[in-house]
């Protein structure tokens, strides 16, 4: 496994319940600020195997990036159970819920 992937897994596991990070934020924290798409790849391929909290990652606007309606609904429900609220446009208030890993 590549060092970047290992780092991403550790960062994702550290996101506390009720908080979110953006794909770009995870990439920056893992040492590769332009690798947001690689974060998506890690989430897609390794979430199940490593029991990653995939639902705690949103796009830079605080939106759920999944295109499938069922998957979007599942992610939103998981976040709401953790106390994360969405506005009427379906966005998370990043000022309130974004986790700063530093």
N, C-alpha and C positions, 0 to 999 in steps of 0.2 A: 504494500500500500504506500502511496506517495505521501511525503511529509505534509503537503497541503491538505490532503484528504484526512489524515490523522488529526490535524489541527482543527479542521472544520467539524469533525465529529466531536471533539472535546468542547468546542465553543457551543455547538448546538445542545449538547447535554447540559451545559451550564446555564442555559436560559431558564430563569425561574418561572414557576407557574404564575400566570397572570401578566406576563411580560412578553414582548415580541422584539425581534430584530429584523432588519431588512436583509435581503440577499447580499447587497453591496456592503453592508455593515459587517456581515459575517465574513465576507471575502477580505475586507480590510483587516479585520481582527486576525485572520489566518495568514496575513502577510502578503496578500496578492489583491490589491484594491480593484483591479480590473477583471476579477474572476467570478463575478456574480453568477454567470451561467454555469460555472463549474460547481458552485454551491447548489444550484438547481440539480445538477447531475448527481451529486452526492446524496441529496435528499431523495431523489427519485430511485436511485439504485440501492441505497444502504439504509434507509429509514427502518424498514422491517427487520433487517438482519441485526441492526444495532439498537433497536428500540429508540430511535431518535424522536424528539418532540417536533416533528415536521410542521405541525399546525402553528407553531410559534414564529414562523418566518413569513413575512409579508413583503410586498414590493415597496419601493421608496416613497410611494404616496400613502402607504398604510392600507392598501387594498389587498385582498386575496387575489393572487395571480392565477389560480387554477381556472381553466376554461370550462371544465365539466361542471354542470350545475349541482350534481350530487356531491362531488368532491368539495366544491365551494361551500355547500351547506354543512357538510361534515366539519370542515375546518372552522367555519364560523361558530358552529355549535360547541365544538371543543374549546374554543377561546372564550365563548360566553360562559361556559361552565366554570372557567377559571376566573371569571370576573371582568373580562375584557369587554368593553362596550363598543358598538359600531354606531356611526352617525347614519343619517337617513340615506346617504350616498353609498353606504356599505364600507366606510373607511374607519380604521382604528386611529384614534388621536395619538400620534407618535410622541407628542410632548408629554403625554400622560403615561403611555404604556411601553414606550421603547426602552429596552434595557441597555444600559451602558456597561459594557463588559470590563471597563477599566476600573 
